[in-house]
Amino acid sequence: LLTFGIWSLVPSSFDATYQTSLVATETDLAVDVLVDAESKTLRIVTKRGAAAIEGDYELWVAIGDGAPMSLGVLDLSKVQERTLDVPWLSGLTNAHMAISHEPKGGSPTGAPTGPVLAVADTITL
């Protein structure tokens, strides 16, 4: 029982299938976004940068020429993991991601409203 308890506390492995490296051109913000398609997990790793002075940074994904979909507000102080139980996960082979500067709490409209700071294509690993 003790062995099971310890084993259950060990994080599961993360084997990235897709990666997007976002580097802002007008700030020092750099973020890697990794996706493990098998476990349906998204991992966000801040390479450099700090929280926005006003508002929040928000992460977006667009499949092909589709409209951007929010992946949530970024917390640059730690590595973030989110579950992605979405039908478009297999479409990441034809996707790009972006970071925008939004009002506190994120976009009020469900679409980017502030300036887009970084955009990059998603690559298959």
N, C-alpha and C positions, 0 to 999 in steps of 0.2 A: 504493500500500500504506500509506504514511504517513497519507494522508487517511482511509482506512478505519479505521486504528487510532485516530486522534483521534476520528472520528465515533462509533465504538463505545464510547468512554469518556463521551460526552455522555449524560446521563440521558434516557430517553424522556419524552415529554410525559405529564402527568397531567391528565386531564379528568374531574373529579368528576361523578358521576351522582347520588350520594346524600350527605347530610351529616347528622350528629348533633352537636349542641352540648351537652356535658355539663357542668353546673355544680353542684358540691357545695354543700349548704346549711350544713353544719357545719364545713367546712374551706375553705381558699382554692383548692381544686383546680378547674380549668376546662380541659377538653380538647375539641378538635374532632376528629371522626372523619369522614374523607372516603373515599368508595368510588368507584373508577373501574370500572364494571361491564364495560366493553369489555376493559380490560387485566387485569381480575380482581385489582385491587390495592387494598389498604386503607392509608390514610395516617393516622397519629395525630399530632396537633399539640398540644403542651401550650401553653395560653395563660397559665396561671399555676399555681403549686403546686410542691411538692417531693416527693421520695420519702417514703414512709411511714417513720416512726421505727421501728416494729416491723412486720414482715410486708411485704406487697406490695399494690399496687392491681392489680385484675384487671378486664379489659374483657369484657363479655358482650353478646350479641345474642339477642333473642327475636323470632321471626316470629309475628305474630298473637298468639294465646293459648298458643303453644307454650312448651316449657321453655327456659330460658336455655342458650345454648351459649357456651363460653369462646372468646374471641378472643385470649387470652394475657395474660400479666403485662405491665404498663406500665413502660416505662423513660422517666420524665419528663424526663430530661436531654437528649433529642434527639428529632428527628422520626423516627418509626418507619414503615417500610413493610413490609407483609406480603402475600404472594400468597394469594388466596382462590379456590382451585379447588374450589368447593362447589356442590351442586345448588340450594341455597336462595337464591343471590345475587339472582335476579329477584324474590324475595319481600320485598326490603327496602322496597318501597312500603308494606308493612303491618308494619313492624318498630319496635322500640325497642331502645335500648342502655342499658347500666348499667355503673357502676363500683362494685365492692365492695372492702372491705378484707379481705384474706385472709392466712393464714399465709405465711411466706417461701416463695417458689416457686409460690404459687398455691393454689387450692382443692384439698384432698386427695380430694374426692369427685366432682369433675366438675360440681358445682353450687355456686352461691354459698353460703358458710358463714358469712361475716362480715357486718358491717353494709353495707347498700347506701347509698352516699354520694351517688349521682346517677343519675337516670333521665331519658331524653328520647326523644321520637319521632324516627324517621329521616324526613327530608324528601327529596323528589325535586327535583333542581336543574334 
